[in-house]
Amino acid sequence: MIIRLLSAALVAGFLAAVVATGLQLALTSPLIIAAERYETRAAHEAADARLPIILAHAPAQGQAPGGHAHDHGTAGPGGEWQPGPGLPRMAFTGLATLIGAVGYALLLGAAMLACGRAPTPERALAFGLAGFAALALAPALGLPPELPGSEAAPLVTRQAWWLMTAAATAMGLYLILIRRAAITILGGLVLIVAPHLAGAPVPPEGNSGVPAILAAQFAARSLGVAFVFWAMIGLAFGWAWQVFGREAKAPARA
């Protein structure tokens, strides 16, 4: 059973990653590159604005207070490492998508087996769409996908709210769609709505350097890619589960 689960997850993750990576490179990566240009421009403008103050307080002839010259070099807008443009960026995008897809496929298969549902393409698709609702759609209602340079709340608070929303939505969908009793349906609705009543973390006030239309396009395209991604995971997992099941029965008949 475990070998069958792992095999189906690997196949489903690979197929979903291939499709999702192609969509990302065609739909969302160009928007990310455009946003990075705005972010770099804003960083240069901020550095130019600070330059007169720095020069006014700098020691004479570029010497540090201790008398030694400093060579600071340059850094990116956020100081973090990023893969180079072109093939390296495409490779890292595909690798990250593949790892996530296999992990999500494992979770989907484990959830189906834990709920006592035999993985068929139709049932796995339904579970995949539930995964999209819990891990992509519901969190995006409060924290839409963000481009580089966008104003955002602190990372820890965003992660905590995302985790709470995803877990509450997943449990709510389980109570509504699997348990299907009046009290569980009511409890599921409460769980789904509660994180949004509590409210997502609010970003600090300030002007983002990224145009609003660019951010809106990225959020919409990201959700569209996520929908296809989860649908592919579900369909491919259900199909692969049945294929590996037939292969396991074939030697026994022989």
C-alpha positions in Angstrom: 0.0 0.0 0.0 2.8 2.4 0.9 4.7 1.6 -2.3 1.6 2.1 -4.3 0.9 5.5 -2.6 4.5 6.7 -3.1 4.5 5.6 -6.8 1.2 7.3 -7.5 2.3 10.4 -5.8 5.5 10.6 -7.8 3.7 10.2 -11.1 1.0 12.7 -10.1 3.5 15.2 -8.8 5.6 14.9 -12.0 2.7 15.4 -14.4 1.2 18.2 -12.3 4.6 19.9 -12.1 5.2 19.8 -15.8 1.9 21.4 -16.6 2.1 24.0 -13.7 5.7 24.9 -14.6 4.8 25.6 -18.2 1.9 27.8 -17.0 4.0 29.6 -14.5 6.7 30.4 -17.1 4.1 31.7 -19.5 1.7 33.5 -17.2 3.3 34.5 -13.9 7.1 34.6 -14.4 6.8 37.6 -16.8 4.9 39.5 -14.1 7.5 38.6 -11.5 10.3 39.9 -13.7 8.4 43.1 -14.4 7.8 43.6 -10.6 11.5 43.0 -9.9 12.3 45.9 -12.2 10.0 48.2 -10.2 11.5 46.9 -7.0 15.1 47.5 -8.2 14.2 51.0 -9.4 12.6 51.8 -6.0 15.7 50.5 -4.2 18.0 52.7 -6.4 15.8 55.8 -5.8 15.9 55.2 -2.0 19.7 54.8 -2.2 20.0 58.0 -4.2 17.9 59.8 -1.6 20.1 58.7 1.3 23.4 59.4 -0.5 23.7 63.2 0.4 23.1 62.3 4.1 25.7 59.5 4.0 28.3 61.8 2.3 27.7 64.5 4.8 28.5 62.2 7.7 31.3 60.2 6.0 34.9 60.6 7.1 37.3 62.5 4.8 38.7 60.8 1.7 36.5 57.7 2.1 38.3 56.6 5.3 36.4 54.6 8.0 36.5 56.1 11.6 39.4 53.7 12.4 41.4 55.0 9.4 40.9 52.0 7.1 39.2 52.3 3.7 36.0 50.2 3.2 34.8 48.6 0.0 31.1 47.9 0.5 30.2 46.6 -3.0 26.6 46.3 -4.1 23.6 44.1 -3.1 20.2 43.3 -4.6 16.9 45.0 -3.6 16.3 42.6 -0.7 19.8 41.3 -0.2 18.6 37.7 -0.8 20.1 35.3 -3.3 18.1 34.7 -6.4 18.8 32.4 -9.4 20.0 34.0 -12.5 17.7 34.9 -15.4 16.9 32.4 -18.1 17.6 28.7 -17.7 18.6 28.8 -14.0 15.4 30.6 -13.0 13.4 28.1 -15.1 15.2 25.2 -13.6 14.7 26.3 -10.0 11.0 27.1 -10.7 10.5 23.6 -12.1 12.4 21.9 -9.2 10.4 23.8 -6.5 7.1 23.0 -8.3 8.0 19.4 -8.6 8.9 19.0 -4.9 5.7 20.7 -3.8 3.6 18.7 -6.2 4.9 15.4 -5.0 4.4 16.4 -1.4 0.8 17.6 -2.1 0.1 14.4 -4.0 1.2 12.4 -1.0 -1.0 14.4 1.3 -4.0 14.0 -1.1 -3.5 10.2 -1.2 -3.1 9.9 2.5 -6.2 12.0 3.1 -8.3 9.9 0.7 -7.2 6.7 2.4 -7.7 8.1 5.9 -11.3 9.1 4.9 -11.9 5.6 3.5 -12.3 6.7 -0.1 -10.8 4.6 -2.8 -8.7 6.8 -5.1 -10.5 7.0 -8.5 -9.9 9.8 -11.0 -13.2 11.3 -10.1 -12.8 11.2 -6.4 -9.2 12.2 -6.5 -10.2 15.2 -8.6 -12.8 16.2 -6.0 -10.1 15.9 -3.2 -7.8 17.9 -5.4 -10.3 20.7 -5.8 -10.8 20.7 -2.0 -7.0 21.0 -1.6 -7.1 24.0 -4.0 -9.9 25.6 -1.9 -8.1 25.0 1.4 -4.5 25.8 0.5 -4.9 28.4 -2.3 -8.4 30.0 -2.6 -9.3 30.5 1.0 -5.9 32.0 2.1 -5.9 34.2 -1.0 -9.2 35.9 0.1 -7.2 37.5 2.9 -3.6 37.3 1.6 -3.6 37.3 -2.2 -0.4 36.2 -4.0 2.1 39.0 -3.9 4.7 40.2 -6.3 8.2 41.3 -5.3 8.2 44.8 -4.0 4.5 44.7 -2.7 3.7 46.0 0.7 3.1 43.1 3.1 2.6 42.4 6.8 5.4 40.7 8.8 6.2 37.3 7.4 5.6 35.4 10.7 2.0 36.8 11.1 1.2 36.0 7.5 2.5 32.5 7.8 0.5 32.0 11.0 -2.8 33.3 9.5 -2.2 31.2 6.3 -1.7 28.0 8.4 -4.8 28.8 10.5 -6.9 29.5 7.4 -5.7 26.4 5.5 -6.2 24.1 8.5 -9.6 25.5 9.4 -10.8 25.3 5.8 -9.6 21.8 5.3 -11.3 20.7 8.5 -14.5 22.6 7.6 -14.6 20.9 4.2 -14.1 17.5 5.9 -17.0 18.1 8.3 -19.3 19.3 5.5 -18.5 16.9 2.7 -17.4 13.7 4.5 -19.3 13.7 7.8 -22.5 15.3 6.3 -24.5 15.6 9.6 -26.4 18.8 10.4 -24.2 19.6 13.4 -21.0 18.9 11.5 -22.1 21.0 8.5 -22.7 23.9 10.9 -19.4 23.4 12.6 -17.7 23.2 9.2 -19.2 26.5 8.1 -18.0 28.2 11.3 -14.5 26.9 10.8 -14.3 28.1 7.2 -15.6 31.6 8.0 -13.8 32.1 11.4 -10.3 33.0 10.0 -11.8 35.7 7.7 -13.9 37.1 10.6 -10.7 37.4 12.6 -9.0 39.1 9.7 -5.8 38.7 7.8 -2.7 40.6 8.8 -2.8 44.1 7.4 0.3 45.4 5.5 1.9 48.6 6.8 0.7 51.9 5.3 2.8 53.0 2.4 3.0 53.3 -1.4 4.0 50.1 -3.2 6.2 50.5 -6.2 4.3 47.8 -8.1 1.3 49.0 -10.1 -2.0 47.8 -8.9 -3.0 46.3 -12.3 0.2 44.2 -12.2 -0.6 42.9 -8.7 -4.2 42.1 -9.7 -3.1 40.2 -12.8 -0.5 38.2 -10.8 -3.1 37.2 -8.1 -5.6 36.1 -10.7 -3.1 34.2 -12.8 -1.6 32.6 -9.7 -5.0 31.3 -8.6 -5.7 30.0 -12.1 -2.4 28.1 -12.2 -3.1 26.7 -8.7 -6.5 25.5 -9.8 -5.0 23.6 -12.8 -2.2 22.4 -10.6 -4.5 20.8 -8.0 -6.9 19.4 -10.6 -3.9 17.7 -12.3 -2.7 16.3 -9.0 -6.1 14.8 -8.4 -6.7 13.4 -11.8 -3.2 12.1 -12.2 -3.1 10.5 -8.7 -6.4 8.7 -9.3 -5.3 7.4 -12.7 -1.9 6.3 -11.4 -3.4 4.6 -8.4 -5.6 2.5 -10.6 -2.7 1.7 -13.0 -0.4 0.5 -10.2 -3.3 -1.5 -8.7 -3.8 -3.4 -11.9 -0.1 -4.0 -12.2 0.0 -5.4 -8.7 -2.9 -7.8 -9.4 -1.5 -9.1 -12.7 1.3 -11.3 -11.2 -1.1 -12.8 -8.8 -3.4 -14.0 -11.6 -0.4 -15.4 -13.5 
